[in-house]
Amino acid sequence: MLREFIFPSKVYWEERTKTYGRLIVEPLERGFGITIGNSLRRTLLSSIEGTAITAVKIYGVYHEFSSIEGVQEDTLEIIANLKKVRFKLHNADVEILYLKKKGEGVVYAKDLSLPPNVEIINPDQKILTITDPEKEINMEIRIERGFGYVPTEEMEVLGEVGWILVDADFSPVRQVAFRVEKTRVEKRSDYDRLIMEIYTDGTKTPDEVIKEAVQLIVKNFSALENISYEVPVIEEPVAVVDEFIEKLSLPIEELDVSQRALNSIKRMGITTIGDLVRLTEEDLKSTKNVGRKAINEIKEALKQMGLYLGMDIESRR
């Protein structure tokens, strides 16, 4: 007699908190434990939607390599601390948060001014330490909804001067592990039992992320139910080279200025022409690195390229 294909009859959380869950799925046909476990693990780690910081503006700071007078941490350390803050963003794709703090002491995530649709999961996360009683720190933080890991190289340049792009890790899933054991159904003991352990950052529960992963997998596989017998004709778009964007992506070494002027720019952490044109002449004057002669050289070299300081790049893209 031909036996029937076995499908799971027991799917339950053996243990579950806001940030950890142990999921049991059984019984499964032999081999399906690894098949389902692998699919869920890869989807959970790569494709679950979350919220992350994508850009930071610290008033008086123009690049991530700056130190801030009256603040213990440098800009890179502050950004690293901000990336540890976990947000929940409701009913929006982008929000701007604000931080204004004066006086000596530690500044925490709970000191951020939030719109009503934003929650902070770890409000006691340290951001920076003010060491000067008279120092005031002003900051804007851009958070966005997305999935996966997005490096700054893949982000759109913000047109307004002062924004520092931040590599974004959107995933609310911190870790996923699974193993497959044997389980018995009636007389047979070679069926699979799938055990999955899921760790999240608290912005979503294990229950929420597993449901989201299942929906993504099912939606992708459902597309295979309607296979066409005709090969679709896909017109490939003609790649248009944007000369303006090409200029912005050029390394700063391509700027036709003296070595002394070039070195002064590079000491500011400027690496591309795009980084440079986002700064204004006043920004350059306010630094110790760039003198009047160097500024004139820079302006002339940019003019030869059809560019200038203080450009609103976003409106030209």
N, C-alpha and C positions, 0 to 999 in steps of 0.2 A: 504493500500500500504506500502511495506517495505521501510523504509527510508534508505538513503545511509549513510555510515560511514563518519564522518566529519574529514578532515585533515586541518592543519593550512594553511591559505591563506595569513596571514599577519605576517611576521617575520622581525623585524626592530629594529634599535637602536633608542630609544627615546632620549637618551643622550649618548655622547661618548667623552672621552678624551684619552690621552695616558695611563692613569692609572685608569680610571673609565668608566664603561659603564652600562646603564640600557637597558636591552633587553626585547622586548615584543614579545610573541608568542601567536597567536590566529587565529581562534577559535580552541579549543581542545575538544574532547569528555570528558564528565564528568569523573573525576578521573585521566585523563592523565596529567593534570597540575602538580599534586603532583608526579606522576610517572616520568615524564620527568625532573621536577625540582630537585627531589632527585638524580636522576642518574647523571645529569650534575654537581650538586653541589659536590657530592662525588668525581667524576672524576677530576673536576677542582682543588680541594684541595689536592688530593693525587697523581695525575699521570701526571701532565704537566711537560715537560722537562725544566730544567733551569741550571744555572751555580752557583757553590758555592766554597768557600775555603774549602779544605780538609786537608791541612797541612801547618804549618808555621815553618820556621827555622830562629831564631834570633841569630846571631853570638855571642858566649859567653854565651848563655842561653841553658840549657839542659833539663829543664822541666818547666811546666806551672806555677809552684808556685814560680818562681824566681822573685826577684826584680832586676832592672837594674840601676846601678849607673849612675847618670846624666840624668835619665828619670823620669818624674813625675809619670807615670802610671806603675803598675806592669804588669807582663806578661799576667795574666788573663784579665786585663782591655784592654790591647792592642789587644788580640785575640777577645774579645767581640766587640771592635770597628771595627776590620777587618771584622767580620761577618756581619756588617751592610753595607759594601760596596757591591754594586750590579753590577755584570759583565755580559756582553754579549760576548760569545765565538763563533767565526765563524770557520768553516772548521777544527775543531780539537776536540778531546775529553779531552785533558789535556794540560795545559800550565804552565810554571813557570814564575812568575813576580819577579821583583827585586826592592828593595828600598835601597838607599844609601843617607844618609843625615847627614851633619855635622853642628854644631852650634846651638845656642839657638833659640827656636821658636817652633811653632806648625807644625806638619807634617800631611799632608792631603792625601787623596786617589789620588789626582791629581799629587802627588810627586812620585808615582809609575812609574817605567819604564815598558812600555807595548810593546809586539809584535804587529804587525799591525793588527792581527786578534782578538784583545781584545779591548772592549770598557768598560768604567766605566760610569755608569748612574748617580751616585751621587758623582762627583769629590771633592766636598767640605766636605765630611765626614771626621771628625777628626780621626786620628789613634793614635797619641801619642804626647807628649810634651817634647822636650829636654830642660833641665834646665841648662846644663853646656855648655858654649861656645866652649869648646874643645872636647866635646863628639861627636863621629861619630857612627851612627846606621847603621848596615848592616843587611838586611833581605831578605829571599827568601819566596815566597808565591806560593803554588800549588793550582791551580783552576781546577775543573773538571766539566764535563757535567753529569747530572743525573736527577733523579726525586724523589720526596718524601723527607722524612727525614731519614738520615743515621747517627746513632751514631758511635762514634769511635770504639766501641766494634765490629762492623760489618765490619770495614775497614781492608784492608791488611796492615800489618806493613811495613813501609819503611825501607830498609836495612841501609841506610846511617845515621850515628849518627847526632843528633841535630834536627831532624824533630819532631815536636809536632803535633799529629793528632788533627783535629778539627771536632766536630759534624757539619754535613752539612745539611742545609735546602735548597734544590735545587729549591723548588717551586717558580715560579714567581707570583703566585696568593696569595694575602694577605688575602682576605676575599670574601666570596660569601653568598648572602642572596637571598631568593625568596619568593614570595607570590602568591596566586592564587585568582583571582576574577571571578565573573560571567560575562558572555558577551552574547549578543543576536545575533542569526542568524535567520533571518526572524521572525517567530512567537515564536520561542523558546528562552528562556533567561537563560537556565541552563547549557550552555556550559562554558568551562574554558578559562580564560585568564591568561597566565603565565607571571609574571614580575620578571626578574632576575637582581640583582645588583652585579657587579663583580669589585673587586679592585685588581690591580696588582702593582708590584714594579717598573714598567717602563721598564724592560728588554723585556717584551712582552706586546702588547696591549690587551685590552679585546677581540677585534675581533680575534686576533691570538689564544688566549687561548681557546676561545669557539669553534673555528674550530678544534683545536687539540683534544679537549674533545669529540666532535661529532665523529671524525674519530676513536678514540679509542673505543667508545661505539658501533659504527656501525660494526667495525671489530670483536669485541667480539660476538655480536649478529649474525653476518653473519655465524659464525662457526656452529650455530644451524640449518642452512638450510640443512646441509648434515649430518643427523643423521644416524649412522651405526646400522644395525640390529645384528651385531656380537660384542661380548664383546672383546675388544682388550686385548691381552696378553702383560702385561708390566713386563719386568724383572727388579726387584728391584736391584739396585747396592749394592754390598757388602760393608758395611762401613769398611774402612781401618783406623785403629787408627795410627796416625803418632806420634811416641814416641817423636820426636824432638819438634813438635808443642805442645805436652802435657807438656813437660818440660818448654817451654817458657811461658805457661799460668799459671804455678804454682805461688801462692802468694809468696812474698819475704820471708815470715816467714818460708818457707820450706827450705831455705838456711841454711846449717849447719855451722853457725858462732856464735860467742858470742853475748850476748844481746847488748853489747856496740856497736859492729860493725853493728848489725842489726838496732839499733836506728839511727846510723849515716847515713845509707842508706835511711831509711824511711824519715828522715828530708829533703832529697833531692826530695821527692815526688815519689820515686821509689816504685811501688806496686807489680810488677811481676818480675819473673826471666828474662823475655823477655826485660823489661825496662832496667834491669841492664846490660845484655850482649851487648846491643847496645852502651854502654858507653865504652870508652877506659880507660886505666890506667891513661893517662894524664888528662882525664876529671875528674877522681876522685881526682887526686892530686891537681887540680886547685880549688877545693872547700875547704872550711874551716871545713866541717863536717867530712871528712874521713882522718884519719891518716895513716902512713905507716903500722903499725901493722894490722889495719883493712883491708887495701888493700891486704896484704898478706893472711889474713884469707879468704877474698872473692875469691881471685884467686885459693886458694887451694880447697875451697868448690865447685867452679864451675868446677874445674878439675875433681873432683870426680863424677860430673854429665856428664862429657864429653863435657863441655862448656868452654868458655873463654871470656874475655873482648874484646870488639871491633869486635864482630862477624858481618859478612855480612849476616843478617838473610834472606833477600829476595832471595839470590842465593841458599839458602838451602831449601826453601819452596817447 
